[in-house]
Amino acid sequence: MSHDAAFIALADPTRRAVFERLRAGPRRAGDLGAGLPVSRPAVSQHLKVLREAGLVRVERRGRARIYAIEPSGMAALREYFDAMWDAALAAYKEAVEDDDEN
């Protein structure tokens, strides 16, 4: 999974809202869209984009499709942010040490 695809997928506020509802655990598409100002087909399209970005997985249970967060997709995002955070902290440490020397 590319973190670029994940960021693009999560840039849409409705798609992000659908994704955030999965924090509570796996849910059906209809449940994910409940209360959102979009149609069922639109929710399905948002879920498709999230799946293609590697952020969501789907499992069939009878006629129902159950969506859940894809752990490997979240791990890739976390690795990206961890690397950014490590670089930011290293730069901050260097700046503080430079100030202490002056």
For each residue, the residues with C-beta under 8 A, 3 or more apart:
1: 5 6 53 54 55 70 72 73 76
2: 5 6 53 54 76
3: 6 7 76 77 80
4: 7 8
5: 1 2 8 9 52 53 54
6: 1 2 3 9 10 53 54 55 73 76 77
7: 3 4 10 11
8: 4 5 11 53
9: 5 6 12 15 19 49 50 52 53 55
10: 6 7 15 16 19 53 55
11: 7 8 15 16
12: 9 15 16 46 49
13: 16 17
14: 17 18 36 37 38 42 46
15: 9 10 11 12 18 19 46 49 50
16: 10 11 12 13 19 20
17: 13 14 20 21 36
18: 14 15 21 22 32 33 36 43 46 47 50
19: 9 10 15 16 22 50 55 56 69
20: 16 17 23
21: 17 18 24 27 31 32
22: 18 19 25 26 27 32 56 67 68 69
23: 20 69
24: 21 27
25: 22 68
26: 22 59 66 67 68
27: 21 22 24 31 32 66 67
28: 31 32 64 65 66 67
29: 32 33 40 43 44 47 65 67
30: 33 34 40 43
31: 21 27 28 34
32: 18 21 22 27 28 29 43 47 67
33: 18 29 30 36 38 40 42 43
34: 30 31
35:
36: 14 17 18 33 43
37: 14
38: 14 33 42 43 46
39: 42 43
40: 29 30 33 43 44
41: 44 45
42: 14 33 38 39 45 46
43: 18 29 30 32 33 36 38 39 40 46 47
44: 29 40 41 47 48
45: 41 42 48 49
46: 12 14 15 18 38 42 43 49 50
47: 18 29 32 43 44 50 51 56 58 67
48: 44 45 51 52
49: 9 12 15 45 46 52 53
50: 9 15 18 19 46 47 53 55 56
51: 47 48 54 55 56 57 58
52: 5 9 48 49
53: 1 2 5 6 8 9 10 49 50 56 73
54: 1 2 5 6 51 70 72 73 76
55: 1 6 9 10 19 50 51 69 70 73 74
56: 19 22 47 50 51 53 67 68 69 70 73
57: 51 67 68 69 70
58: 47 51 65 66 67 68
59: 26 65 66 68
60: 64 65 66
61: 64 65 66
62:
63:
64: 28 60 61
65: 28 29 58 59 60 61
66: 26 27 28 58 59 60 61
67: 22 26 27 28 29 32 47 56 57 58
68: 22 25 26 56 57 58 59
69: 19 22 23 55 56 57 73 74
70: 1 54 55 56 57 73 74
71: 74 75
72: 1 54 75 76
73: 1 6 53 54 55 56 69 70 76 77
74: 55 69 70 71 77 78
75: 71 72 78 79
76: 1 2 3 6 54 72 73 79 80
77: 3 6 73 74 80 81
78: 74 75 81 82
79: 75 76 82 83
80: 3 76 77 83 84
81: 77 78 84 85
82: 78 79 85 86
83: 79 80 86 87
84: 80 81 87 88
85: 81 82 88 89
86: 82 83 89 90
87: 83 84 90 91
88: 84 85 91 92
89: 85 86 92 93
90: 86 87 93 94
91: 87 88 94 95
92: 88 89 95 96
93: 89 90 96 97
94: 90 91 97 98
95: 91 92 98 99
96: 92 93 99 100
97: 93 94 100 101
98: 94 95 101 102
99: 95 96 102
100: 96 97
101: 97 98
102: 98 99
